[in-house]
Amino acid sequence: MTKGTPSFGKRAGKTVHIRCRRCGRRSYHVRKKRCAACGYP
């Protein structure tokens, strides 16, 4: 038996969220180009 989802390990190396320019939180999605916290486009 394995712990975690099978596709979870693929996410390990990629940086999904970076620091947002508007709210300063680490919630800016790189691919979607949108902040998850404040909605900055």
C-alpha positions in Angstrom: 0.0 0.0 0.0 1.2 3.5 -0.8 0.5 6.7 1.0 -0.8 9.7 -0.9 -2.3 9.9 -4.4 -0.3 8.4 -7.3 -0.1 11.8 -9.1 1.0 13.7 -6.1 4.8 13.1 -6.7 4.6 14.8 -10.1 3.8 18.1 -8.4 6.9 18.0 -6.2 9.4 19.8 -8.5 7.1 22.4 -10.0 6.5 25.8 -8.5 2.8 26.5 -8.7 2.4 29.5 -6.5 4.7 32.6 -6.3 4.5 35.8 -4.3 1.6 38.1 -5.3 2.4 41.7 -6.2 -0.9 43.1 -4.7 -1.4 41.2 -1.4 2.1 39.9 -0.8 1.0 36.4 -0.1 2.5 33.3 -1.8 -0.7 32.6 -3.7 -0.1 33.8 -7.2 -0.7 30.9 -9.6 1.9 30.9 -12.4 0.0 28.9 -15.1 -3.4 30.5 -14.4 -1.8 33.9 -13.9 -4.1 34.7 -11.0 -3.8 35.1 -7.2 -5.8 32.6 -5.2 -6.0 34.9 -2.2 -7.0 38.3 -3.6 -7.9 37.5 -7.3 -5.2 39.7 -8.8 -5.0 39.0 -12.6 
